[in-house]
Amino acid sequence: MIVRASAVDCAGVNNFGLLRAPKSDGQEAIVFVTSVHEWDSLQSLALGAALFRHMSSVPWLAKDIIWLVADARECAGGEAAVRAWLNEYHSSSHLASKGSSTFRRSGVIIAGMNLEFNTTSFHEIEVSVECDEGTLPNLDIYSLAQHMIRQRAKQTVTLQRFNTSILSGITKSIMDTMPKSQEMASIRKSLDSWVYQMSIMSRFLYNQVVGRATGAHGPFKHFSIDAVTIRAKHQSPTPSRKQISDDVLFTGIGGLLEGMVGT
């Protein structure tokens, strides 16, 4: 299904598919988004297609699934494309045409998930929650994402944070000048943890002050829909940070979708 959508500063063609749940009355739906950019978008599209195909074969779906492929080739980040589609979905001209062949729609959208996996090599999964004007979704959706990815994929999930390489380098240089001992090793570990936690907190406060959405999940909040962005992050591999394989990724995101739509 194709719908033409335009924004103030860009235009494009959004594609979306609707999967009817066999155990649903069609009154509720969950949207997951993958964006098409000028750069490599194959990983996100492959993940979206695999998830959509998997969900079409399971018998326990309790909510409809909508897969939105947002055209972000001229709209940086895909926010404008998602906003245009949401405006069209909630347009009064379509409210009475649920079965229309021109714009298929489900019921009330109760949650959204934006997937950004535009790299084939990543070592961390990041969840972004901040929306426009510093607003936040119900943090239950973040807790669910964190729990399901940790449980199914056995991977650490983090909020967006500042790059800590410079600060970590400074603290390492200071610690290297001190005598090496078991006590100092414990102090260094505690300091590294403090730097990591401070980078998350300071980035969260910065995003709140700036007031801009940190992903294409932002437009959902304008319609009182809770949504998050799940993003693959490439980091320098270390003994404690190994590359995440595609099957582990699919298991984690698939488990998250199951947790959201299975009840």
C-alpha positions in Angstrom: 0.0 0.0 0.0 1.5 3.4 -1.0 0.4 6.8 0.3 1.9 10.0 -1.0 2.8 12.3 1.9 4.5 15.7 2.0 5.9 18.0 4.7 6.9 21.6 4.7 10.5 21.0 3.5 10.4 17.6 1.9 8.3 15.1 0.0 8.3 11.4 -0.5 6.3 8.2 -0.8 5.5 6.2 2.3 4.8 2.5 2.1 2.9 0.5 4.7 1.4 -2.9 5.2 -1.4 -4.0 7.5 -1.5 -7.4 9.2 -4.9 -8.4 10.6 -4.6 -10.3 13.9 -6.7 -13.6 13.8 -7.7 -13.1 17.5 -8.5 -9.4 17.3 -11.6 -7.4 16.5 -9.4 -4.8 14.7 -9.9 -2.1 17.3 -6.2 -1.8 18.3 -2.9 -1.8 16.4 0.8 -1.4 16.9 3.1 0.3 14.4 6.7 -0.5 13.8 8.7 1.8 11.5 11.7 1.3 9.3 13.0 4.3 7.3 14.5 4.4 3.8 17.5 6.9 3.7 19.9 7.9 1.0 22.5 5.8 2.7 22.3 2.1 3.5 18.8 1.1 4.7 19.0 -2.6 3.8 19.5 -3.9 7.3 16.5 -2.1 8.7 14.3 -3.2 5.8 15.4 -6.8 6.0 14.7 -6.8 9.8 11.2 -5.3 9.2 10.4 -7.8 6.4 11.5 -10.7 8.6 9.5 -9.5 11.5 6.4 -8.9 9.4 6.7 -12.3 7.7 7.1 -14.0 11.1 4.1 -12.3 12.6 1.9 -13.3 9.7 2.4 -16.9 10.6 1.7 -16.9 14.3 -1.8 -17.8 15.7 -1.6 -15.8 18.9 -1.7 -12.2 17.7 -4.1 -10.1 19.7 -3.5 -6.7 18.0 -3.1 -5.7 14.3 0.4 -5.0 13.1 1.2 -2.1 10.8 4.7 -1.9 9.2 5.5 1.6 8.0 8.4 2.1 5.6 9.0 5.8 5.9 10.5 7.7 3.0 13.3 9.7 4.6 15.4 10.2 1.5 14.7 13.9 1.6 13.5 14.1 5.2 16.4 13.8 7.6 15.7 11.2 10.3 12.3 10.2 8.9 10.3 12.3 11.5 8.5 14.3 8.8 7.6 11.2 6.9 6.2 9.5 10.0 4.3 12.7 10.9 2.7 12.9 7.4 1.6 9.3 7.6 0.1 9.7 11.1 -1.8 12.8 9.9 -3.1 10.8 7.0 -4.0 7.8 9.1 -6.0 10.0 11.6 -7.5 12.2 8.9 -11.3 12.5 9.2 -11.7 11.5 5.5 -10.5 8.0 6.5 -12.1 7.5 9.8 -15.3 6.0 8.3 -13.4 4.0 5.6 -11.7 1.3 7.6 -12.0 -1.2 4.8 -11.2 1.3 2.0 -9.0 0.0 -0.8 -7.3 3.4 -1.1 -6.0 3.7 2.5 -6.3 0.6 4.7 -6.4 1.3 8.4 -6.8 -0.6 11.6 -8.2 0.7 14.9 -6.6 2.9 17.5 -2.8 2.9 17.4 -1.7 2.1 21.0 2.1 1.9 20.6 4.9 2.6 18.1 8.4 1.3 17.6 11.0 2.9 15.3 13.8 0.5 14.2 17.1 2.0 13.2 19.6 -0.7 12.2 21.5 0.8 9.3 24.8 -0.9 10.0 25.8 -4.6 9.7 28.3 -4.3 12.5 27.1 -3.2 16.0 27.9 -4.0 19.6 25.2 -2.2 21.5 21.4 -1.6 21.4 20.2 1.9 22.3 16.7 3.0 23.1 15.7 6.7 22.6 12.6 8.0 24.4 12.6 11.8 24.2 10.0 13.5 22.0 9.4 17.1 20.9 9.4 19.8 23.7 11.0 17.4 26.1 7.9 15.2 26.4 8.3 11.5 27.2 6.2 8.4 26.5 4.9 6.2 29.3 8.1 4.7 30.5 6.5 1.3 30.7 7.3 0.9 27.0 11.0 1.6 27.7 10.9 -0.9 30.5 9.3 -3.5 28.3 11.8 -3.0 25.5 14.7 -3.2 28.0 13.3 -6.4 29.6 12.4 -8.3 26.4 15.7 -7.5 24.6 17.7 -8.5 27.7 15.7 -11.6 28.3 15.5 -12.9 24.7 18.8 -11.5 23.2 20.8 -11.5 26.4 22.1 -8.0 25.5 22.5 -4.8 27.4 20.1 -2.0 26.5 21.1 1.6 27.2 19.6 5.1 26.9 21.3 7.6 24.5 24.5 9.0 26.0 27.4 11.3 25.2 30.7 9.9 23.9 32.8 9.1 26.9 36.1 8.4 25.2 37.7 11.8 26.1 36.6 11.8 29.7 37.5 8.2 30.1 40.9 8.9 28.6 41.5 11.7 31.1 40.5 9.5 34.1 42.6 6.7 32.8 45.7 9.0 32.5 45.1 10.1 36.1 44.7 6.6 37.4 47.9 5.4 35.6 50.0 7.9 37.6 48.8 6.2 40.8 50.3 3.1 42.4 48.7 -0.1 41.1 46.9 -2.1 43.8 43.7 -4.1 44.2 42.1 -1.1 45.9 43.1 1.2 43.1 41.6 -1.3 40.6 38.4 -1.2 42.5 38.4 2.6 42.4 39.1 2.6 38.7 36.1 0.3 38.1 33.8 2.5 40.2 35.1 5.6 38.3 34.4 4.1 34.9 30.9 3.2 36.0 30.4 6.7 37.3 31.5 8.2 34.0 29.2 5.9 32.1 26.2 6.8 34.2 26.9 10.5 34.1 27.2 10.4 30.3 23.6 8.9 30.1 22.2 11.4 32.6 23.8 14.5 31.0 22.7 13.4 27.5 19.1 12.9 28.8 19.1 16.4 30.4 20.5 17.9 27.2 17.8 16.3 25.1 15.2 17.6 27.5 16.6 21.1 27.3 16.9 21.1 23.5 13.4 19.8 23.2 13.8 17.9 19.9 12.8 14.3 19.3 15.7 11.9 19.3 14.2 9.7 16.6 11.3 9.1 14.3 9.2 8.0 17.3 8.7 11.7 18.2 5.6 12.3 16.0 3.6 9.6 17.7 3.5 11.7 20.9 1.4 14.3 19.1 -1.4 11.7 18.9 -0.9 10.5 22.5 0.7 7.3 21.3 3.6 5.9 23.3 6.6 5.1 21.1 10.4 4.6 21.3 13.3 4.3 18.8 15.5 1.2 19.0 18.9 1.8 17.5 22.0 -0.3 16.7 25.2 1.4 17.9 28.6 0.6 16.6 31.3 0.7 19.2 34.9 -0.4 19.3 34.8 -4.1 20.2 36.4 -5.1 23.6 36.5 -8.4 25.5 33.3 -7.3 27.3 31.6 -5.9 24.2 31.2 -8.4 21.4 29.5 -7.9 18.1 25.8 -8.7 18.1 24.8 -11.3 15.5 21.7 -10.9 13.3 19.9 -13.9 14.8 20.4 -12.6 18.3 19.0 -9.2 17.1 16.0 -10.8 15.5 15.3 -12.8 18.6 15.4 -9.7 20.8 13.3 -7.5 18.7 10.9 -10.3 17.9 10.5 -11.0 21.6 9.7 -7.3 22.1 7.0 -7.4 19.5 5.6 -10.6 20.9 5.4 -8.9 24.3 3.6 -5.9 22.9 1.0 -7.7 20.7 0.5 -11.0 22.4 -1.9 -9.7 25.0 
